[in-house]
Amino acid sequence: MQDSPSTDTRIALDLALTLRHDGQGGVADELADPAGLTAWAGAHPGVVPDAEVFEADASTLAAVRDVRAAARALFARAVRPGEPS
């Protein structure tokens, strides 16, 4: 049986999943604007510091989107198929 992911792992995965296919050939981005980041942070109390009072601005949004891109790249690398045997 596999252990459930740690809080650190879960928040990284939750962040990566804020950008996904919308099921109609497009992309759904929960972090499209500062209000989206504010809402996302508020949905993660106890993990995001001061989530209840956090209010995102454009520079914070840009920084979080950079972290998201890095996390998505690491997850993609982790699941990449290996060399043919």
Steps between C-alpha positions, in 0.01 A plus 500: 500500500629843409518777758303815432713789373654738749364851532803636311446254216127564493536879474751462215260271316204731571700792362598307187136406443387862486578479128328220312301408192143622516356196320404708198838541331602799709676572824355582842729717711397564859784752525400713202491814714579619852143426614547137398818471706329665796216246478740207458705604802184545706400143416823372662487626860761348725730440204525847347614743772233759586273356230196657661630855451725453196428723201705443186640772279648477150860446614402224745291335229796506260729344763251225587443424131879464461507252790205317345684470167804357679288252697320387184835450325627288790183288504523454122862389534409257778239320289695511174546158348847352538731397223391192304635180648 
